[in-house]
Amino acid sequence: MDRSEVAPWLKAAYPELEPEQEQECAEDLCLRHSFGTSVMADGVQLSFRYEAGGTALVTLHAMQS
């Protein structure tokens, strides 16, 4: 993903959430979203690592509490 597209995409996809930075996030930017209980997963964590060339590596992890 192009680095300049990260913030607008997060605002559009998760308008009610604020990304985490620094202490709570091992990458450059993280966002956690819980959406209820489920047998498989009840939340996701998106991590963004800014790389050379103006790109961002996006990783999605399903979470179960």
N, C-alpha and C positions, 0 to 999 in steps of 0.2 A: 504494500500500500504506500502511496506517496505520503510523505510526512505531513504535508500541508492539508491532506484530506482527513487526518485522524480526528481532530477536534470537531469539525463539522459533522462527520459520520457519527461520533459518539453523541453529540447533541440531538441528532435526528433519530438515532436508534434507542437511546436511553435518556430522554429529556429530563426525567425526574432525578437522575443520579449525577453525582459529582465524582470525577476520577480521583484516585489517590496518588500521591506523589511522595517521594523521599522515604521516610521511615517505614511506612506500611507497605511499601512496594519495592521488590527487588529489581524491577526494571525501571524504565524511564517514566512509565505511566501505567496504572492498573485501574480496573473497574470491576467491582463485585456486584452481582445482582442475585438476590434470592427470590424465588417465585412460588414458594409453597412446598408442601411435602409431596414426595414421590418415592416409589420403590427404586427407580433408576438414578435420578439426580434431582436436586431441588434448588440448584443455583449454578451460576457460571462465573468464572473469573477470566477477564480479558487482560492480557499483558501486552504492552507495546514497548519494543526496544528500537530506539532510533539508530539507524545505520548510516554508513557513508553513502553519498550520492543522493541524499534527500529522501530516503525510503524509511519505512517502519516495518519491522517484523511483528506480526500480530499472532499471538498464541491464545487459544481458547481452551480452558479446562472446565469440565463438568465437575460439580461438587455435590456431595451428599453429606448432610450434617448428621 
